[in-house]
Amino acid sequence: MNSKTMKIFVSSIVATSAFVAVAPSHQADATVNIEALVTNAQKAGTVLKWAISIEGTADGKTQPWTQFNAAKTAIAKAEDALNGASNSNRLKYAALLIEPKRQLQRAQGYLDAITASEKIEAKTKALSEAVGSNNLERVEAAYHAMTAEFRKQTILLDRVYGQSTRDRIRNVVKGPAEQLINYLKNDVTVHMHVKTAAEQFRLGKYMEADKLIKEAQMILDSNILIWESSLKNSLDAINASQPVQLVSISRVDSTTVTVKLSRAVSSIQLSEFTFDNSLSVSRAVLSKDGTVVTLTTSVQIPGIKYTMKFKGNSVSFTVPVSIVPIQMGDQTIQHRETTEVLSLVANFTESNKQPSRDTVRVDIPAGIKVVSVNGIENIIVGAKSINVAPEKNGNVTIAFTAKDANVASIDNVITFNRMQNKKVIETKSSAKMNFYAHAKAASFSNKKIYYVDINNNYFVTADGMKYIMKASGDVYRNEGIAVAFDSFKSALDVEDTISGSYNPTTNSSFEITSNFYLIDFVLDSKFAYKSGTAGYRMDGSKVDLNGTALPDYEIIFYKNSSYIGKTRVNANGTWSFRTNVDQNAISDFSFVQQVAGKAAPTKPGSDAKTLKVVEGTFDLLSVSSGTTADEDLSNEALVFTIAPLKNKNGLLLVQDQVVALASASIIVQDNDGTKIKFTNNQDNTKFTSVNNGFQIKFGTIDPAKGSTVIVSKGKDSVLTGTLKVNSIDGIQNSYGLNMKVNAGFQITGY
């Protein structure tokens, strides 16, 4: 090896060594930078931690926005730096960011709680000022505004991390607010009852008015009120001004009924009480308090409705029990007690609107007991089918209840099937019928919530047991934290886990041991409606629906309100479902998320998620003619109109708008075989979207002056005569559907 060769060899080695040495140095610098940013985030998280803790600098009143924003910025910078890091560094430093991110989340709860306490404090102050005005109307309005705000905001107070910090914030406003509520609630309640009772009397709702008056009187008798004298005078005035009315009638047995009067009377006459349907009265006895009359009647016929008149008023009852009518076709889920009796009427008519005489098969679920059919006692206990001849008006009427008063019966659906030649030709179905059994006095542990009725103060557990919640006396906790009655009701929801010690007549205790947070059902983002469209647009006979939902739940699918199937959500929270779509039509899909294994609703409810799918091809309708007639396509601007999509009856479904891609192109051909391709943004050719279509401004054709592609030269490489549109590419609608060009489109007059 000569000296020159040796120098070149050595130089190559040195250069290579220098290159190898430099690369790790850059990587080390990047790692140091990430490490510094992560350290800054950790420090900022620690500062924030003590700024939201009573053990630190928190006082329960001041919001540490400076520390919060500093931590948020530091974490964001560190996470941004991690985007360019190696996999091992991302895992390493992401783990170090868990704690500062946790403090950021806790700080958000702390900030929200202080904001909530300020809102409660403002409403409490307004209520105190109303009390000072000595105006009950103003006090009631302020009381409702304050308690509504209190119910809404106390949830945020309970979400602060750390017992001592949480107590410090809550003690600032929660105690004084609850004290003021308790101080005023009896006066406000009596005031409301008195006003409402007067209105109920005016509307003729005597039973409701009587109940309110008694509740108001009970509060007055057992409490010392602020405005006691004024409220008592108002209550006495209502009682004195009202005439004696019938409040209610109750059947005791086959020969005895009791009648409730709107107020006490000193005497009655037997002749004042008369019934229809040949029921006679032989004896009338007035109670000691003068408000209840016990009547002895002739034998009452089962299934008959009797109406009694007294001084121009009337009340009715049905034998053997009071039956609650449920409207067939109304899909409102029924929440009833096992002791209640319901009725359903299904009407069937012929095509000429005359009553049907066909036999109707009624399918009874296992948990149901039928007590009468078409007004005649007929005891049929569940999981059976019965054939019924309709009445003259085409009606089939059944009265039914739960199979066992002590056993809940859930998700029952009763069907009425019109039969011809032993085949079902028409079916009518009830809504879901749920019969709940009253829970016995006992302790229970970790039951799932099945249904909650906030207005009527009860909840039902998954075993169908009904628990009554009392506004006073009962003890309520939410995940270990004592809460007020209204706060507990607001927090209680389906799928929560609850424990307690229950007594239907005395005090009970309830605790939500685990709050359930439902992950919302979400369709894949590709199904989102584009601006200016009324539904998801596609071309095909099937659609693959997919999205996310709560793991291991089920998604129930409906098309045009009819059930079409269901699928189970995967453990990772994803789901998919393939189904047919109507051709050249609109298909309305609905989706319901529910617990796996639960009976599917016959129809989607008002809260179901929906998707409108519009199916049909994206076609070219017409091409405008040129304007120069010089057989030179250069600089011609032609409009290509998109065909509106219509259904088989000619009804317009959608008018697609065009998205012209940057690569859009058109190939045209003349009669001698010359084919030329024009491409968007090349040689002055320009594709532009216009209303209901697109415009092509044709650019230079001469290859010597540009890069226009001559696909085929033909005889002379020049376009002459009528031009055939061979193809158009790169034209889509807003959903990415490519336009189709059928044969026969031509360009003339250019």
C-alpha positions, 0 to 999 in steps of 0.5 A, spaced: 500 500 500 503 506 497 503 512 502 497 516 498 492 510 499 494 509 506 492 517 507 485 515 504 484 509 508 486 513 515 482 519 513 475 514 512 476 511 518 477 517 522 471 520 519 467 514 520 469 514 527 467 521 528 460 520 525 459 514 530 461 518 536 456 524 534 450 520 534 449 518 541 451 525 544 445 528 540 440 522 543 443 524 550 442 531 549 434 529 547 434 525 553 436 530 558 431 535 555 426 530 556 428 528 563 428 536 565 421 537 563 419 531 566 422 533 573 419 540 572 412 537 571 413 533 578 416 539 581 410 543 579 405 537 581 408 537 588 407 544 589 400 544 586 399 538 591 400 542 597 396 548 594 390 544 594 391 540 601 389 543 608 396 540 610 399 545 605 397 552 604 390 551 602 384 554 606 378 552 603 376 558 600 382 561 595 383 557 588 390 556 586 390 558 579 397 560 578 399 553 581 394 549 577 396 552 570 403 552 572 402 544 573 398 543 567 403 547 562 409 543 565 405 536 564 403 538 557 411 540 555 413 534 558 408 530 554 409 534 548 417 532 548 415 524 549 412 524 542 419 524 539 422 519 544 424 512 544 419 507 546 423 505 552 423 513 554 416 514 553 414 508 558 419 510 563 417 518 563 410 517 562 410 513 568 413 519 572 408 523 569 402 519 573 403 523 579 403 530 577 397 528 572 393 525 578 394 532 582 392 536 576 385 532 576 385 532 584 386 540 583 380 540 578 375 537 583 378 542 589 377 548 584 370 546 582 368 545 589 370 552 591 366 555 585 360 550 588 361 553 595 361 560 592 354 559 588 351 556 595 353 561 599 350 566 594 343 563 594 344 562 602 345 569 603 339 571 598 334 566 602 336 570 609 334 576 606 328 574 603 326 571 611 328 578 613 322 581 608 317 577 612 314 575 605 312 568 605 311 568 597 318 571 597 321 566 602 318 560 598 321 562 591 328 564 594 328 557 598 326 553 592 332 557 588 337 555 594 335 548 595 335 547 587 342 550 587 344 546 594 342 539 591 346 541 584 353 543 587 353 539 593 355 533 589 362 537 587 363 539 594 363 531 596 368 530 590 374 533 593 380 529 595 382 528 602 378 528 608 380 534 612 380 538 605 374 536 603 371 537 610 374 544 610 371 546 604 364 543 606 364 546 613 364 553 610 357 553 606 354 546 607 353 547 614 350 554 614 346 552 608 343 546 611 341 549 618 337 554 614 334 549 610 331 545 616 329 552 619 325 554 614 322 547 610 316 546 615 314 553 614 315 553 606 312 546 606 305 548 609 305 555 605 305 550 599 300 545 601 295 551 603 296 554 596 296 547 592 290 545 596 286 551 594 287 550 587 286 543 587 279 544 590 278 549 585 279 544 580 275 539 583 280 534 585 278 533 592 282 527 594 288 531 592 286 537 596 284 533 602 291 530 603 295 536 602 290 539 608 292 533 612 299 534 611 299 541 612 295 540 619 300 535 621 306 539 620 303 545 624 301 540 630 308 537 631 312 543 630 313 550 632 313 555 625 316 562 624 309 564 621 305 559 624 299 564 626 298 566 619 299 559 616 294 556 621 289 562 619 290 560 611 288 553 612 282 554 617 279 559 611 280 553 606 277 548 610 271 553 612 270 555 605 269 548 601 262 544 601 262 537 602 265 533 597 266 526 595 273 524 596 274 517 594 270 510 595 273 504 597 271 497 596 271 493 603 268 486 601 262 484 596 257 488 600 261 493 604 264 500 601 267 506 605 266 513 602 271 519 604 268 526 605 272 532 603 270 535 610 267 533 617 259 533 617 255 532 623 249 527 620 247 524 614 241 521 610 241 514 607 237 517 601 243 521 599 247 515 597 245 512 590 248 507 586 247 505 578 247 498 575 241 496 580 246 496 587 242 498 593 244 501 599 241 498 606 245 502 611 249 508 612 254 509 618 258 516 619 265 515 623 266 519 629 270 524 626 265 525 621 269 524 615 268 517 613 261 513 611 260 506 611 255 503 606 252 496 606 250 494 599 246 489 596 251 484 593 256 487 588 257 483 581 264 481 579 267 485 573 262 491 574 263 498 575 259 502 580 258 509 580 255 512 587 252 519 587 252 524 593 249 531 593 251 532 586 258 529 586 259 522 584 265 516 585 266 510 582 269 503 583 270 496 580 269 489 582 273 485 584 278 490 585 280 497 582 283 496 575 288 500 572 287 501 564 294 501 560 293 503 553 295 498 548 300 501 543 303 506 548 310 503 549 311 506 556 314 501 561 310 500 566 312 500 574 307 497 578 306 493 585 305 486 585 298 487 588 296 492 583 291 489 577 292 492 570 287 492 564 289 491 556 284 492 551 286 490 544 281 492 538 282 488 531 278 491 525 277 488 518 280 492 512 273 495 511 274 498 518 268 493 521 270 489 527 273 483 526 270 476 528 277 472 528 279 468 534 285 472 538 290 468 541 293 472 548 300 470 550 301 470 557 308 471 560 310 466 566 310 471 571 303 474 570 296 472 572 290 473 568 283 475 573 278 476 567 277 476 560 272 481 557 269 482 563 268 475 566 272 472 571 277 467 568 283 465 572 289 464 568 296 463 571 302 465 566 306 462 561 300 460 557 296 462 551 288 463 551 284 463 545 278 469 546 272 471 541 272 478 540 266 482 543 261 485 538 266 492 537 272 487 536 275 488 543 279 483 547 280 485 554 284 482 559 285 484 567 291 481 570 296 482 575 303 479 578 302 471 579 305 472 586 304 478 590 310 476 594 314 475 588 317 480 583 315 479 576 319 483 571 320 485 563 313 482 561 310 483 555 303 480 553 301 479 545 294 479 542 295 475 536 289 475 531 288 468 527 286 465 521 287 458 519 291 457 525 296 462 523 297 469 526 295 475 521 296 481 526 299 482 532 299 487 537 304 487 543 303 491 550 309 495 553 314 492 558 310 490 565 314 490 571 311 488 578 315 490 584 314 486 591 315 490 597 321 489 601 321 486 608 324 489 614 331 486 613 339 488 612 341 487 605 348 488 602 351 490 595 344 490 591 344 492 584 339 498 582 334 496 577 330 502 577 329 509 580 323 513 581 325 520 584 319 523 584 315 518 588 321 516 593 323 509 591 328 505 588 328 497 585 333 492 586 335 487 581 331 482 584 325 486 583 324 488 591 321 495 592 324 500 597 321 506 600 325 512 601 323 517 607 325 524 607 326 524 614 328 519 619 332 515 614 340 515 614 343 516 607 351 515 605 354 515 598 361 511 598 362 513 606 360 520 606 353 522 610 349 526 605 342 529 605 336 526 602 335 530 596 343 529 595 342 521 595 336 521 590 340 525 585 346 521 586 342 514 586 342 511 579 341 504 575 347 500 576 349 503 582 351 498 588 347 499 594 347 496 601 343 498 607 338 496 613 331 497 611 324 498 615 318 500 611 315 503 617 320 506 621 327 508 620 332 505 615 339 507 612 341 506 605 349 507 602 351 507 595 357 503 596 359 504 588 357 509 583 356 506 576 358 511 571 355 509 564 360 509 558 356 513 553 354 509 546 358 512 541 358 511 533 364 511 529 366 518 527 365 516 520 358 516 521 358 523 523 353 528 519 357 532 514 355 540 514 349 541 509 347 533 509 341 530 513 344 523 514 350 518 512 351 517 505 353 511 502 352 506 496 351 499 497 346 494 500 349 493 507 353 497 512 358 495 517 356 499 523 361 500 529 363 504 535 364 504 542 360 503 548 360 500 555 364 493 555 360 487 556 354 490 555 349 489 549 347 494 543 340 493 540 339 495 533 332 497 530 331 499 523 325 504 521 323 502 529 323 495 528 328 490 531 333 487 527 338 484 532 343 485 537 351 485 538 355 484 545 360 490 546 367 487 547 371 487 553 375 493 550 369 497 549 368 496 541 362 493 537 360 492 530 354 490 527 353 488 519 346 489 516 342 491 510 340 498 508 334 499 503 336 501 496 335 508 493 332 510 500 333 512 507 334 507 513 333 510 520 337 506 525 336 506 532 341 504 537 339 502 545 345 500 550 343 496 555 345 490 560 347 484 557 341 478 557 336 483 558 330 483 554 330 487 548 325 493 548 320 492 542 321 499 540 327 504 541 325 509 546 325 517 546 332 516 548 335 512 543 341 514 539 339 514 531 343 514 525 339 516 518 343 512 512 341 515 505 343 509 500 344 511 492 349 512 487 353 518 486 351 520 478 353 525 473 346 528 470 348 533 465 354 536 461 353 544 459 355 545 452 361 550 450 360 557 448 365 559 442 364 553 437 371 554 434 373 546 436 378 549 441 377 546 448 382 550 451 379 556 456 372 553 455 368 553 462 363 547 462 358 545 468 357 538 470 351 537 474 350 531 479 344 527 479 339 528 485 338 522 488 330 520 488 327 514 491 322 509 487 316 514 487 320 520 485 321 523 491 328 527 492 332 524 498 338 528 497 342 533 492 349 531 493 355 537 493 361 536 490 368 535 493 373 536 487 380 532 489 387 536 487 388 530 483 381 530 479 382 529 471 377 528 465 379 524 459 375 526 452 375 523 446 373 525 439 370 521 433 377 519 430 380 516 436 384 522 439 383 522 447 386 527 451 387 527 459 386 534 463 388 534 470 386 539 475 391 544 476 395 542 470 396 547 464 391 552 467 386 546 467 381 548 474 376 543 477 371 547 481 365 545 486 359 549 484 352 548 487 349 541 485 355 540 481 362 542 479 365 546 473 372 544 469 375 550 466 380 547 460 387 549 460 392 548 454 392 542 449 398 544 445 403 539 448 409 544 446 406 549 451 405 544 457 404 537 459 397 535 457 397 528 456 395 525 449 392 518 451 391 517 444 393 521 438 387 518 433 388 521 426 391 528 427 392 529 435 387 534 435 380 534 438 374 535 433 367 534 433 362 532 438 367 529 444 365 523 448 366 523 456 370 517 457 371 518 464 372 523 470 376 521 476 377 525 483 370 527 484 367 525 490 361 527 495 362 530 502 362 522 504 368 520 500 363 517 495 366 517 488 362 519 482 359 515 477 359 517 469 355 512 465 356 512 457 353 517 453 355 524 456 358 528 450 361 535 450 358 540 444 358 547 442 366 548 444 
